[in-house]
Each structure stands twice: as C-alpha cells, then as structure tokens.
Amino acid sequence: MFLRTISRLTGSRCSGDCQIFQGYVTLTKGGMMKAGEFYTLTLAGIPIEAVYRNVKSMRLTVYPPDGRVLIAAPAGTSLILIKNFAVNKLTWIKKHRDRFLQKTSAARPAPGGTLKNHSKVFLWGDAYELELIERRGNPKIIIEDGLMKMYVRPLSTKAKKLEFMDKWYRRIIKEAAEPLIKKWETILNMEINKLYIRKMKSHWGSCNYQRQTLRLNSELAKRNPVFLEYVIVHEMLHIIESGHNKDFYRLLSKFIPDWKMIRKKLNSGEP
Ligand SMILES: [Zn+2]
C-alpha cells in the first residue's frame, strides 16, 4: 500500500506552533512506517504525529501543555490504518486538546488586558507597571524606570485605550519582525511578499505558502524575543515545506536546533 497526499482542501495555515489550524486533510508521506521514522497527518486542522514504536497495538496520546497528539504504532502499520484510527478517535482527541489549550491560554499572561493603573504589563518578556497619565495631545506609550507610561486624552474610553495599546504592540512587532524577516530571507534564499500583524487568540503565526505571506500575532511583543524569531523561521520554512512532516522538522532542527525547548516555553506561558 502506498499513499501520497490524499486530499488537500485549502492552503496551509499553520499555527506557528502546531496548535490550531484549519482546513485540510493530508498524509504527507506514503508507505509503511519504518523504525525511527515519523509522519504528520492533519485531521480537522489538528496535526497528528505518527511514530513507529515497539508496541503491540496503536496507542494514542495527547500531551500537555500544547495538546500535541502522538500515535505510536507497531512496525509495518500502514498510514491509512493510522489515519482511520485517528479519525475514529477524533472526538476524544479534540476534547483533550481543548482542555490543554484552554489551560495554556489561561496560564499565559494577559498583560494590558485589564488596562488598570498599576497593573502588570509586559514587553519582550519583561514586566512593567502600567501608569496611566491623562493629558491633552496625542496618545503615546513610553517605557521608563520600570514603568510603562501610557499617555491618553482625558476621559478616553477603555475601548480607546485598549485600541491604542494594541496598535502600539502591533507596531513593536512590525519593527522587530521586518529586519528578522530580511535576515532569514537571505539565509533561506526566499522572499516574503507581505507581512500582516494581528492580535490573535489561537495562533502565534501563520503562513500562506502560495502567496508567500506571513501573519504574526502581536501578542509576541509581550514575550521573550526568542519566540518571535522562532515563529518567523517556522512560518518561513513552510514556504519550502508546507506540512508538518519529517522534512519540515529536519529543516527546523537545522536552522533552530533548540526549537523543541523554545516551543515548550512559548506554550507554557512564561513571558
Ligand atoms: Zn507549522
């Protein structure tokens, strides 16, 4: 039995961290599983890793903190059997993944989310105390003496303040991401046509490999800068290899050898 990509319904949308992405069902590589080899198949937007192990029957595990799904299968199990096994367990997989992902997002700091004076806010992994200062003139944010000073017009609504802060974080990410993308365009010999920055709940980043565009989550500005570069490189590598398969992880390991540790920290919610 030999299998190539079974079906691809839409373009690749990756999570930057293999969390939640939607759209297509693929088996990235065909044939029988061999010792030490692993494959990623995607079901209902969930990446599922399949690996050969010395086991008698297939075993399915969903791991915290990021809801990584792994199927360990006995030697010689065909990928179509593994896929059917995963399809049958999909409800179970979703339930357990959702539980982990909810916990992960709850553990994540939501700096600036409350926008109360003296609340804790984050920039590049460092905590600051928010100081709201009302005065006339254009709103601005300044980092000074361990404080994030936010100047706003008198009687600004909470929505206006939040909107301004989100815009500020988006600009921070844009300014930091552009030189990093340039650096990796040279290393990877490719070109990114457009960069979008949005505040997103479930993705750190995504990539449209056909249009060669990147989308980054502005929330990355609150975290250690190492995460931004990891997400950028992860997404750019999808232009070379769209799936989460062995070739993709080989590339990732080549360019970011400690990506596993970075991914774990990113999803752990530590700033
Ligand atoms: Zn990915």
Residues whose N, C-alpha, C, O or C-beta is under 5 A from the ligand:
A	BS01	ZN	C14 S15 G16 C18
